[in-house]
Amino acid sequence: MKINVAMAQMKPRKGDYAANLQRLGDLFEQLEEDAPDTQVLVLPETALTGYFLQGGVRDVALPRERFFADLLRTYRDRVSRPDAALDICIGFYELDDGKYYNSALYATLTACDPETEAALPPNVPAPPTAAGIRHVHRKFFLPTYGVFDEKRFVSRGRNIDAFTSRFGTVAVLICEDVWHSITATIAALKGAQVLYILSASPGREFSGHHLGNVTRWNVLLPGIADEHNIWVVYAGLVGFEGGKGFTGSSQVIDPWGNTRVVGPVIEECLVRATIDLEDVATARAASPLLADLEAALGDVMMELEEVVRNRR
C-alpha cells in the first residue's frame, strides 16, 4: 500500500484558536487545489494554539469530540469535492474529566455528511469511509528542564498504542516521548508500520550554524526507523513564542533509516512524500532486529521487572 502524506509546518497565532482553525481551512483548500491526492495530513504539536501557553492552556483546551467537530466542519466548509476524504493527525490541548492533556488526534474527515451522501446522484461516488476519531494519544513524557515546565499545566498520558487506520497500523507520539527510545519500541512491538511524531521543538544549544535540538532529531528519527524498520513521519512547529523559536525540519524517514524528504528549519511550508508499507516487510526481512526482540521479550520483561523491584 502506498500512502501520500503531507506535513504542514505551521506558525500558529499564539492562543488564537479561531484564527488558526481558519488557516487550517486555507490549507484544506490548498491541498484540494494543488495536491488532491494527499491521503494523510500531519500537523505539529499544539498546531492550532501554540505551545508555550502555561496557564492559558485552560482557555484553549477542548474535549476531543468538540475539537474533531471543529475540524470536520471546517473541512466540509472548505472542500468542494463531495467524494473527498482525508486522514488528519494533529496536536491539541485536550480537556477530559477535569484534566488537561497535551494530545494528538488522528481522525478521518469526509466532505459529505450522511444526509448529503444519501442525496448524491448515481454518477458521483460516495466518500470511501465514514468520518470519525480513530485515536487520541496523550503525551507520555512531559519535559521539565530548560525552558519546559509542562507538568505544571497538563497531566501526562498513560498509554502508547498502535491502531488500525485506513492506511495501515500506525502509532502517534509527541515530541519528548521520542527522546526516550522505549516508546518507539513499544509502538513497533504493538504492530505500528508508520510512526507519526508531532513536535514543538524550540531551538537550543547553538553551535555556529548548527542547532543542538535539530542535530538530535536528525539522530533520533533515522535510528528509530532503522532499528524497528518502520516509516517515521515527523511534523515540526515553526515560529516564535516569547523569544523561543521552533525549528520545523519536518521529514519522512524510510524503514532503512534514510531521510526521504526534509523541510526547512524556520519557514512555513508543506512537505510531501509517498510512503510504501511494503517496504516495512522488505526491511525487516533484511534486518530482523524487531523479530529478535520479540523472541527475547520474555527475558527482557524479567529484566525490567527486576529494575522496578530494585527501585522500590
TABEL-V44934 format. One record per backbone hydrogen bond with DSSP energy under -0.5 kcal/mol. NH is the residue of the N-H (numbers start at 0). CO is the residue of the C=O. If there is no record, write none. Layout:
nh | co
NH | CO
NH | CO
//
This chain:
nh | co
2 | 274
4 | 2
4 | 272
5 | 39
6 | 270
7 | 5
7 | 41
8 | 6
8 | 268
9 | 7
11 | 9
13 | 11
14 | 48
15 | 12
16 | 14
19 | 15
20 | 16
21 | 17
22 | 18
23 | 19
24 | 20
25 | 21
26 | 22
27 | 23
28 | 24
29 | 25
30 | 26
31 | 27
32 | 28
33 | 29
34 | 29
34 | 30
37 | 34
38 | 3
39 | 3
40 | 86
41 | 5
42 | 88
43 | 7
46 | 43
46 | 90
47 | 90
48 | 45
49 | 45
52 | 50
55 | 52
56 | 53
57 | 54
58 | 55
59 | 55
59 | 56
60 | 56
61 | 92
66 | 62
67 | 63
68 | 64
69 | 65
70 | 66
71 | 67
72 | 68
73 | 69
74 | 70
75 | 71
76 | 72
77 | 73
78 | 74
83 | 80
85 | 108
86 | 38
87 | 106
88 | 40
89 | 104
90 | 43
91 | 102
93 | 91
93 | 100
94 | 61
95 | 93
95 | 98
98 | 95
100 | 93
101 | 154
102 | 91
102 | 100
103 | 136
104 | 89
105 | 134
106 | 87
107 | 131
108 | 85
110 | 83
116 | 112
117 | 113
118 | 114
118 | 115
119 | 116
123 | 120
124 | 122
131 | 107
133 | 105
134 | 105
136 | 103
138 | 101
141 | 139
142 | 140
147 | 144
149 | 142
151 | 148
152 | 149
153 | 149
154 | 99
156 | 138
162 | 169
164 | 162
164 | 167
167 | 164
169 | 162
169 | 167
170 | 193
171 | 160
172 | 195
174 | 172
174 | 197
176 | 173
177 | 174
178 | 175
179 | 176
180 | 178
182 | 179
183 | 179
184 | 180
185 | 181
186 | 182
187 | 183
188 | 184
189 | 185
190 | 187
191 | 186
192 | 168
193 | 168
194 | 230
195 | 170
195 | 193
196 | 194
196 | 232
197 | 172
198 | 234
201 | 199
202 | 244
206 | 209
209 | 206
211 | 203
211 | 204
212 | 203
214 | 210
215 | 211
216 | 212
217 | 213
218 | 215
219 | 215
220 | 216
222 | 218
223 | 219
224 | 220
225 | 221
226 | 222
227 | 223
228 | 224
229 | 224
230 | 192
231 | 252
232 | 194
233 | 231
233 | 250
234 | 196
236 | 198
237 | 9
238 | 245
240 | 243
243 | 240
244 | 242
245 | 238
246 | 200
247 | 236
248 | 263
250 | 233
251 | 260
252 | 231
253 | 257
256 | 253
259 | 251
259 | 257
260 | 251
262 | 249
268 | 8
270 | 6
270 | 268
271 | 269
272 | 4
274 | 2
276 | 0
276 | 274
278 | 275
279 | 276
280 | 276
281 | 277
282 | 278
283 | 279
284 | 280
285 | 281
286 | 282
288 | 286
291 | 287
292 | 288
293 | 289
294 | 290
295 | 291
296 | 293
299 | 295
300 | 296
301 | 297
302 | 298
303 | 299
304 | 300
305 | 301
306 | 302
307 | 303
308 | 304
309 | 305
310 | 306
310 | 307
311 | 308
//
